[in-house]
Amino acid sequence: MRAVIIDVGNTYVRFVAWTAEDRLPRCTGGAWQPAPALRELGRLATPGSPADEAAFVPAASGLLASAGDVPVVVVSVVPRVEALLRGLVHEMRSADHTASLPFRHRLADPAATGADRLCNMAAAVGAGLDGALVVDAGTATTIDVMAGGVFIGGVIAPGMAFAVEQLGLRAARLRPVPFVPVPLAAGSDTFEAMSAGAFHAGVGGVEALICGLNDVHGHLPVVVTGGLGRFLARPDRFCDPQWTLRGAAFLCDLA
């Protein structure tokens, strides 16, 4: 094992191994060569309270100890959790704006841009792309655009499942429903109505963003990642749930 890469998201913290055999996917002449899956070391819920943090620290420490004395790279959108992890290792590299970015950009403030978005663009460069539209569908949905080797920027929207979760929590007579594929049809009860509305509004909204951004910026290869990315899979799109982690490796000179 050459390194441990930690992806700190709003919902989960993922730990994966990066070995000498690991690499990025490649796109040549429009044809993709996928890369083998990275080995997952473990996944923990992102702590949201002091009590959660007290349980998170020893669990994370155990996962890191099982990996041995190897470099640790972190890509994080939760600074508080990143700080907890830094207390567990001797040295940790951040895959963020402080790294040497392998692309030009038009960002107003790279330091204010999510590390996951920078890693997603780095993965595009590492895959051999000079233009891409990268969709990261998780707690939030980010869609970032690279054209002519330049990271132009992107859009950030609530995650596909977020709206229905909030609706179930905040509306007095409604309850959360699972975000799963269901037929688009008028529901005969509240559960069916919410299920159909949640799934099709969520997926349809992201599809509209993809279509609109391609209209504005020209037809670009679409890469899909994130925990909900499977719902956006299409034959003409490249799907890789570990895309961000691969970008972190590329950004920190592991790949």
C-alpha positions as CSV (number, residue, x, y, z in Angstrom):
1,M,0.0,0.0,0.0
2,R,1.4,3.4,-1.0
3,A,-1.1,5.6,0.8
4,V,-4.5,5.9,2.5
5,I,-7.0,8.4,0.9
6,I,-9.8,9.7,3.0
7,D,-12.9,11.3,1.5
8,V,-14.7,13.4,4.1
9,G,-18.2,14.0,2.9
10,N,-21.2,15.5,4.6
11,T,-22.8,12.0,5.2
12,Y,-19.9,9.5,5.2
13,V,-16.1,9.4,5.7
14,R,-14.6,6.8,3.4
15,F,-11.1,5.3,3.8
16,V,-9.5,3.6,0.7
17,A,-6.1,2.2,-0.1
18,W,-3.9,3.4,-2.9
19,T,-1.5,0.8,-4.2
20,A,1.2,0.7,-6.8
21,E,-1.3,-1.1,-9.1
22,D,-3.9,1.6,-8.8
23,R,-4.4,4.1,-11.6
24,L,-6.9,6.5,-13.2
25,P,-9.3,5.6,-15.9
26,R,-8.3,6.9,-19.4
27,C,-10.4,8.3,-22.2
28,T,-8.8,7.9,-25.7
29,G,-10.6,8.9,-28.8
30,G,-13.9,9.0,-26.9
31,A,-13.4,5.4,-25.6
32,W,-13.0,4.8,-21.9
33,Q,-10.6,2.4,-20.2
34,P,-11.9,1.9,-16.7
35,A,-9.6,1.4,-13.8
36,P,-9.9,-1.3,-11.2
37,A,-11.8,-0.5,-8.1
38,L,-9.8,0.9,-5.2
39,R,-9.8,-1.2,-2.1
40,E,-12.2,0.1,0.6
41,L,-10.7,0.0,4.1
42,G,-13.9,1.2,5.8
43,R,-16.6,3.8,6.0
44,L,-17.8,5.8,8.9
45,A,-20.8,8.1,9.4
46,T,-19.7,11.8,9.4
47,P,-20.0,12.9,13.0
48,G,-22.4,15.6,13.7
49,S,-22.2,16.1,17.4
50,P,-19.6,15.9,20.2
51,A,-20.9,12.5,21.2
52,D,-20.6,11.3,17.5
53,E,-17.0,12.7,17.4
54,A,-16.1,10.8,20.6
55,A,-17.1,7.6,18.8
56,F,-15.6,8.6,15.5
57,V,-12.1,9.2,16.7
58,P,-11.2,5.7,17.9
59,A,-13.0,4.1,15.0
60,A,-11.0,6.2,12.5
61,S,-7.8,5.6,14.5
62,G,-8.4,1.9,14.2
63,L,-8.8,2.0,10.4
64,L,-5.7,4.1,10.0
65,A,-3.7,1.8,12.2
66,S,-4.8,-1.2,10.1
67,A,-3.2,0.4,7.1
68,G,0.2,0.7,8.7
69,D,2.7,3.6,8.4
70,V,1.8,5.0,5.0
71,P,1.1,8.6,3.8
72,V,-2.4,9.9,4.3
73,V,-4.2,12.1,1.8
74,V,-7.5,13.8,2.7
75,V,-10.1,15.4,0.5
76,S,-12.6,17.1,2.8
77,V,-15.7,19.3,2.6
78,V,-16.0,19.2,6.5
79,P,-13.1,21.1,8.1
80,R,-14.1,20.1,11.6
81,V,-13.8,16.4,10.7
82,E,-10.5,17.0,8.8
83,A,-9.1,18.6,12.0
84,L,-10.1,15.5,14.0
85,L,-8.3,13.3,11.5
86,R,-5.2,15.4,11.6
87,G,-4.9,14.7,15.3
88,L,-4.6,11.0,14.5
89,V,-1.6,10.9,12.1
90,H,1.9,12.3,12.0
91,E,1.5,13.9,8.6
92,M,-1.5,14.4,6.3
93,R,-1.6,16.0,2.9
94,S,-4.7,17.9,1.8
95,A,-6.0,17.4,-1.8
96,D,-7.3,21.0,-2.1
97,H,-6.4,24.4,-3.4
98,T,-3.0,24.3,-1.7
99,A,-1.8,21.6,-4.1
100,S,-0.3,22.3,-7.5
101,L,-3.5,22.3,-9.6
102,P,-3.0,20.5,-12.9
103,F,-5.4,22.8,-14.8
104,R,-6.0,26.4,-15.5
105,H,-9.1,28.0,-14.0
106,R,-11.5,30.9,-14.0
107,L,-12.4,30.6,-10.3
108,A,-12.9,33.7,-8.3
109,D,-11.4,32.1,-5.3
110,P,-9.9,28.6,-5.5
111,A,-9.6,28.5,-1.6
112,A,-13.4,28.8,-1.4
113,T,-14.0,26.0,-3.9
114,G,-14.7,22.6,-2.5
115,A,-11.8,20.2,-2.4
116,D,-14.0,17.5,-3.9
117,R,-14.7,19.7,-6.9
118,L,-11.0,20.4,-7.4
119,C,-10.3,16.7,-7.2
120,N,-13.0,15.9,-9.7
121,M,-11.4,18.3,-12.2
122,A,-7.9,16.8,-11.5
123,A,-9.3,13.4,-12.2
124,A,-10.5,14.6,-15.6
125,V,-7.0,15.9,-16.5
126,G,-5.5,12.6,-15.3
127,A,-8.0,10.7,-17.5
128,G,-6.7,12.6,-20.5
129,L,-9.6,15.0,-20.9
130,D,-9.3,18.7,-21.7
131,G,-13.1,19.1,-21.6
132,A,-15.6,17.4,-19.3
133,L,-18.8,17.9,-17.3
134,V,-18.4,16.1,-14.0
135,V,-21.6,15.4,-12.0
136,D,-21.0,14.6,-8.3
137,A,-24.4,13.4,-6.9
138,G,-24.4,13.2,-3.1
139,T,-25.8,15.2,-0.2
140,A,-25.3,18.1,-2.6
141,T,-25.2,17.8,-6.4
142,T,-22.2,19.6,-8.0
143,I,-21.8,19.8,-11.7
144,D,-18.4,21.3,-12.8
145,V,-17.3,22.3,-16.3
146,M,-13.9,22.0,-17.9
147,A,-13.5,23.3,-21.4
148,G,-10.2,23.7,-23.3
149,G,-8.3,22.5,-20.3
150,V,-9.8,25.3,-18.2
151,F,-11.9,24.8,-15.1
152,I,-14.6,27.3,-15.8
153,G,-16.8,26.7,-12.7
154,G,-20.0,24.9,-12.1
155,V,-23.4,24.8,-10.3
156,I,-24.3,23.5,-6.9
157,A,-27.7,22.3,-6.1
158,P,-29.4,20.3,-3.2
159,G,-28.8,16.6,-3.5
160,M,-31.4,14.6,-5.4
161,A,-32.6,13.0,-2.1
162,F,-32.2,16.1,0.0
163,A,-35.5,17.9,-0.8
164,V,-37.7,14.9,0.1
165,E,-35.8,14.3,3.3
166,Q,-36.4,17.9,4.3
167,L,-40.0,17.8,3.3
168,G,-40.5,14.7,5.5
169,L,-38.8,16.4,8.4
170,R,-40.4,19.8,8.2
171,A,-44.0,19.2,7.0
172,A,-46.3,18.2,9.9
173,R,-48.3,15.6,8.1
174,L,-45.5,14.1,5.9
175,R,-42.9,11.5,6.6
176,P,-39.6,10.8,4.8
177,V,-39.7,8.3,2.0
178,P,-36.8,6.4,0.5
179,F,-35.2,7.8,-2.7
180,V,-35.6,4.8,-5.0
181,P,-36.7,4.4,-8.7
182,V,-40.5,4.3,-9.0
183,P,-42.8,4.7,-12.0
184,L,-43.8,8.2,-12.9
185,A,-47.5,8.0,-12.2
186,A,-50.0,9.8,-10.0
187,G,-49.8,8.2,-6.6
188,S,-53.0,6.9,-4.9
189,D,-51.7,7.8,-1.4
190,T,-49.2,10.3,0.1
191,F,-46.4,7.7,0.2
192,E,-46.7,6.9,-3.5
193,A,-47.1,10.6,-4.4
194,M,-44.0,11.6,-2.5
195,S,-41.9,8.7,-3.8
196,A,-42.7,9.5,-7.4
197,G,-42.2,13.2,-6.9
198,A,-38.9,12.8,-5.1
199,F,-37.3,10.5,-7.5
200,H,-38.4,12.1,-10.8
201,A,-38.0,15.7,-9.7
202,G,-34.6,14.8,-8.2
203,V,-33.3,13.0,-11.3
204,G,-35.1,15.2,-13.8
205,G,-33.7,18.4,-12.2
206,V,-30.1,17.1,-12.6
207,E,-30.8,16.0,-16.1
208,A,-32.1,19.5,-16.9
209,L,-28.8,21.0,-15.6
210,I,-26.7,18.6,-17.6
211,C,-28.6,19.4,-20.7
212,G,-28.5,23.1,-20.1
213,L,-24.8,23.2,-19.3
214,N,-24.0,21.3,-22.5
215,D,-26.1,23.7,-24.5
216,V,-24.1,26.6,-23.1
217,H,-20.6,25.1,-23.1
218,G,-20.8,22.7,-26.0
219,H,-21.2,19.0,-26.0
220,L,-18.7,17.6,-23.4
221,P,-18.0,14.1,-22.1
222,V,-20.1,13.5,-19.0
223,V,-18.6,11.8,-15.9
224,V,-20.9,10.8,-13.0
225,T,-19.8,10.1,-9.5
226,G,-21.1,10.3,-5.9
227,G,-23.4,8.1,-3.8
228,L,-26.4,8.8,-5.9
229,G,-24.6,8.8,-9.3
230,R,-26.0,5.4,-10.2
231,F,-29.4,7.0,-10.8
232,L,-27.8,9.1,-13.5
233,A,-26.1,6.3,-15.4
234,R,-26.5,6.4,-19.2
235,P,-24.7,4.5,-22.0
236,D,-22.9,7.6,-23.1
237,R,-21.7,8.6,-19.7
238,F,-18.7,7.3,-17.7
239,C,-19.7,6.4,-14.2
240,D,-17.1,5.9,-11.4
241,P,-18.1,6.1,-7.7
242,Q,-14.4,6.5,-6.8
243,W,-13.7,9.4,-9.2
244,T,-13.1,12.0,-6.5
245,L,-10.6,9.7,-4.7
246,R,-8.7,9.1,-7.9
247,G,-8.5,12.8,-8.4
248,A,-7.1,13.2,-4.9
249,A,-4.4,10.7,-5.7
250,F,-3.6,12.6,-8.9
251,L,-3.6,15.9,-7.2
252,C,-1.1,14.7,-4.6
253,D,1.2,13.0,-7.1
254,L,0.3,9.4,-6.2
255,A,-0.9,8.5,-9.7
